[in-house]
Amino acid sequence: MKKNYYLAFNALKKINVPVFDHWDDADRFMINAEEGYDKESGLAWADYYMMGRGGLSFDDFGVNNKINEILEKYGLFAEWQNPGCLSVCD
């Protein structure tokens, strides 16, 4: 895994975001949107059906802003692979 992906993967894991290896690209990883939630806010880490209704906690694509802050720090972003998981890309 590339260094920036590796660092982001570990930072997300540290705050209990459900991350896993990308199934068809060893240099990338994914985020499970069907499991886990931010224990501080009680909100999901990502919610496909929150797109356009983000408010303060989610961006316009239904991704928790805590995830975005970490990914942006490493020059990465998340996009929906399907309604159950996000692919992390550069």
Buried (B, 14 or more C-beta within 10 A) or exposed (E): BEEBBEBBBEBBEEBEBBBEEBEEEEEBBBBBBEEBBBEEEEBBBBBBEBBEEBEEBBBEBBBBBBBBEBBEEBEBBBEBBEEEBBBBEE
